[in-house]
Amino acid sequence: MTNLGNGDEWRSAGEGSAVGSGRRSADDGAGGDRASEPTTVLIVDDEPLIRSGIRAILGSDPGIAVSGEAADGREAVSKIVALRPRVVLLDIRMPNLDGLEAIPEILRTRPETRIVMLTTFGEDAYIAQALETGAVGFLLKASDPRELLDAVHAVAGGAAFLSPRVAHCVIDRFRSGPRPDAAAQESIAALSTRERDVLALVGAGRANSEVARELYLTEGTVKGYVSAILSKLGAENRVQAAILAHRAGIIPEVEE
């Protein structure tokens, strides 16, 4: 396992990638505990057949309850007010208000909402934009049903989630894109030397345990550094911090 979360694991290979958030609101745990109330989910997609299929998959897990459906972003914002779902599965391309435009409106309406974007091949360009705007997950519509269930539970528990194929696309985009970025470098200037070391390894996809081993720290100390990093950077979760680390050009080279 690899980690981009504040104590939560980034699941690689066939498990998907879970990335922990460093910020929890008082309402953050609602619906995220499988042992108590089910995690409530709103499905947002303009295709009825897609919504029906997702509902059927989610219905197979007793720890998840579908609270409703919406056909576009505008309807989603309205239903979030009424239904207060813990997790929103949000399509990118929709009429009236698309998924990318809906993210900030959803979070303004109910900031504790955990948003997972549903995407198809060829929409890689939207990944970074969605994550920077506030989404905490990205899942291919062609993913295995188990991956969908894992994603819902991961984000409900405070983590972020990238399916393996999406995670690979993110890494490829950063490797091939222009960097370093002056604004990103200015942002991380507020970090201590040790915090920069931790951020660099987090951005490279290291688990907390791996960061601890490489820097000769305890895992608890690493978690403390991650929380401090998120606070100083104003990042909502470790996905956003990792993106900033890539743009700042501090990620160690990976041997192929």
Salt bridges, closest charged atoms under 4 A:
ASP8 OD2 - ARG24 NH2 3.21
ASP27 OD2 - ARG84 NH2 3.96
ASP27 OD2 - ARG110 NH2 3.19
ASP28 OD2 - ARG24 NE 3.47
ASP28 OD1 - ARG86 NH2 3.01
ASP45 OD2 - LYS141 NZ 2.92
ASP61 OD2 - HIS153 NE2 2.85
GLU69 OE1 - ARG51 NE 2.95
GLU69 OE2 - ARG55 NE 2.69
GLU75 OE2 - LYS79 NZ 3.34
ASP91 OD1 - LYS141 NZ 3.14
GLU105 OE1 - ARG74 NH1 2.95
GLU112 OE2 - ARG110 NH1 2.88
GLU123 OE2 - ARG93 NE 3.04
GLU132 OE2 - ARG247 NH1 2.16
ASP150 OD1 - ARG146 NE 3.22
ASP172 OD2 - HIS168 ND1 3.03
GLU195 OE1 - LYS232 NZ 2.88
ASP197 OD2 - ARG194 NH1 3.77
GLU214 OE2 - ARG206 NE 2.63
GLU236 OE2 - ARG23 NH1 3.43
GLU253 OE2 - ARG179 NH2 3.96
GLU256 OE2 - ARG175 NH1 3.10
